[in-house]
Amino acid sequence: MKHKILLVDDHSVIRHGIRSYFKNLDDFEVIAEADCGERAFKALNAMDVDLIFMDISMQGMDGISATKKIKEHFPHIKVIALSMMMDSSYIKNMIDAGADGYLFKDCKEEEILKAARAVISGDSYYCSSATKNIISSYKDEQSKVATANDPHFLLTAREKEVLRLIIDQATNKEISEQLFISPRTVDAHKRNLLEKTGQRNVAGLVMYAIKNKLFTDLKV
């Protein structure tokens, strides 16, 4: 069974280009397009969709508002931002809205397909440029004073290992293989990380690690 895709962008050329990447694939098919957030949301009431590629800057309801509304009503649908917006504030706002991935529009076909397969399998996918922008936005923030609630004491050594691999964009399968633990255990560690840090998704964990300087070797 093919995963169904909705393309949301106010430029038909962009939609046409993305659609062509998924043509004749065995695991995906583009079933609909929309040129704004309102039409995208209405479309979801009439069809089953597994994945949305969402632009940010559009007339009417923008991609951030649309993603938030879609995640509230259709939490099972995966959303990947595909935008020219490179400012870290846009990236963080999309993450806060619930986006499962973030790509820039100049990325190659291979990365778009890789991101689609990653989020459908339950992982998140943020291109390296987006991650670097997030790191840059936090690099000058001061560390918190070490207390019993300090992030360095909050997480276990194993949870930090899992988080480090998440930052390196390792998939659940890759984490499982590198740490010699089961995929189910990886999922359990991810749930614990989200609960302990108060984050909503994997991208939030990355920002949390950068903000609190959990790893000294992270470079911009």
C-alpha positions in Angstrom: 0.0 0.0 0.0 1.3 3.4 -1.0 1.6 6.3 1.5 -0.6 9.2 0.4 0.9 12.7 0.0 -0.7 16.2 0.0 1.4 19.0 -1.4 0.8 22.5 0.0 2.5 25.4 -1.7 1.2 28.6 -3.4 3.6 28.1 -6.3 2.4 25.5 -8.9 5.9 25.0 -10.2 7.1 23.9 -6.8 4.2 21.5 -6.5 4.8 20.1 -9.9 8.5 19.5 -9.2 7.8 17.7 -5.9 5.1 15.6 -7.5 7.6 14.4 -10.1 9.9 13.1 -7.5 7.3 10.6 -6.3 6.1 9.5 -9.7 6.1 5.8 -10.2 7.4 5.0 -6.7 6.1 1.9 -5.0 5.8 3.4 -1.5 4.4 6.9 -2.1 1.9 8.7 -4.3 0.8 12.3 -4.4 -3.0 12.4 -4.3 -3.8 16.1 -3.9 -2.4 19.6 -3.9 -3.4 22.9 -2.2 -2.2 26.4 -2.6 -2.9 27.6 1.0 -3.5 26.3 4.5 -7.2 26.7 4.5 -7.6 24.5 1.4 -5.2 22.0 2.8 -7.2 21.6 6.0 -10.5 21.3 4.0 -8.9 18.6 1.8 -8.1 16.5 4.8 -11.8 16.2 5.7 -12.5 14.6 2.4 -9.5 12.2 1.9 -7.0 10.1 3.8 -3.5 11.5 3.8 -0.3 10.2 5.5 2.2 12.9 4.7 2.1 16.6 3.9 4.8 18.8 2.4 4.0 22.2 3.8 5.3 25.6 2.6 5.4 28.3 5.3 4.8 31.7 3.5 1.4 31.6 1.9 -1.6 33.8 1.5 -4.2 33.4 4.1 -3.4 30.7 6.6 0.4 30.3 6.6 2.2 27.0 7.0 2.9 27.4 10.7 -0.8 28.0 11.5 -1.9 25.2 9.2 0.5 22.7 10.7 -0.6 23.5 14.2 -4.3 23.1 13.2 -3.7 19.9 11.3 -1.7 18.4 14.1 -4.5 19.2 16.6 -7.2 17.6 14.4 -5.2 14.9 12.6 -2.2 14.1 14.8 -1.4 10.9 12.9 -0.5 12.9 9.7 3.2 13.6 9.2 4.2 17.1 8.2 7.5 18.1 6.6 8.1 21.8 6.1 9.6 22.6 2.7 10.5 26.3 2.7 12.9 29.0 1.7 12.6 30.4 5.2 16.1 29.9 6.7 15.7 32.1 9.8 15.9 30.0 13.0 12.7 31.6 14.3 10.7 30.1 11.4 12.3 26.7 12.0 11.5 26.7 15.7 8.0 27.9 15.1 7.3 25.0 12.7 8.8 22.6 15.2 6.6 24.0 18.0 3.6 23.6 15.6 4.4 19.9 15.4 6.3 19.5 12.1 8.1 16.2 11.8 10.7 17.5 9.5 12.2 20.6 7.9 13.8 21.0 4.5 14.9 23.9 2.4 13.5 24.2 -1.1 17.0 24.0 -2.7 17.5 20.4 -1.3 18.0 17.6 -3.8 15.4 15.0 -4.8 17.3 12.3 -2.8 17.0 14.2 0.4 13.2 14.8 -0.1 12.7 11.1 -0.5 14.9 10.3 2.4 13.0 12.7 4.6 9.6 11.3 3.5 10.7 7.7 4.3 12.2 8.8 7.7 9.1 10.5 9.0 6.7 7.8 7.7 8.8 5.3 9.7 8.4 7.3 12.9 11.6 9.3 12.8 12.0 13.0 12.4 14.1 14.6 9.7 15.8 18.0 9.7 18.3 18.9 7.1 21.8 19.8 8.3 21.3 23.5 7.5 18.2 23.7 9.6 20.0 22.1 12.5 22.9 24.5 12.1 20.6 27.5 12.2 19.0 26.2 15.4 22.5 25.6 17.0 23.5 29.2 16.0 20.4 30.7 17.7 21.5 29.1 21.0 25.2 29.2 20.9 25.6 32.4 22.9 23.1 31.5 25.7 24.5 30.9 29.1 24.4 27.5 30.8 22.0 27.0 33.7 23.4 26.7 37.2 24.0 23.1 38.2 21.3 21.9 40.5 19.4 18.6 41.1 17.2 19.7 38.2 20.1 20.6 35.9 19.9 18.8 32.5 23.3 17.2 33.1 21.8 15.4 36.1 18.3 15.0 34.8 19.2 12.5 32.0 20.8 9.1 32.5 24.0 8.2 30.7 22.1 5.9 28.3 19.5 8.6 27.6 22.4 11.0 26.7 23.8 8.4 24.4 20.5 8.1 22.6 20.1 11.9 22.5 23.6 12.3 21.0 22.7 9.8 18.2 19.4 11.6 17.6 21.3 14.9 17.1 23.4 13.0 14.6 20.2 12.1 12.8 20.5 8.4 13.4 17.3 6.4 12.7 15.8 4.2 15.4 17.3 1.2 13.6 20.7 2.7 13.6 20.5 3.7 17.3 19.4 0.2 18.1 22.4 -1.3 16.2 25.0 1.1 17.6 23.9 0.7 21.3 23.0 -3.0 21.0 19.5 -2.4 22.3 16.1 -3.2 20.7 14.1 -0.7 18.7 11.4 -0.9 21.4 14.0 0.2 24.0 15.0 3.1 21.7 11.4 4.2 21.6 11.2 4.0 25.4 14.3 6.1 25.8 12.8 8.7 23.3 9.6 8.8 25.3 11.6 9.3 28.5 13.6 12.1 27.0 10.5 13.9 25.8 8.9 13.6 29.2 11.9 14.6 31.2 12.8 17.6 29.0 9.2 18.7 28.4 9.7 18.7 24.6 7.0 17.8 22.0 9.2 16.1 19.4 12.7 15.1 18.4 13.6 18.5 17.1 12.7 20.0 20.4 15.2 17.5 22.0 17.9 18.8 19.7 17.2 22.4 20.7 17.1 21.4 24.4 20.6 19.8 24.1 22.0 22.8 22.4 20.4 25.3 24.8 21.6 23.5 27.8 25.1 22.6 26.3 24.8 18.9 27.1 27.5 18.1 24.5 30.6 20.2 24.2 31.5 18.9 20.8 28.5 20.3 18.9 29.8 22.6 16.2 27.9 25.2 14.0 
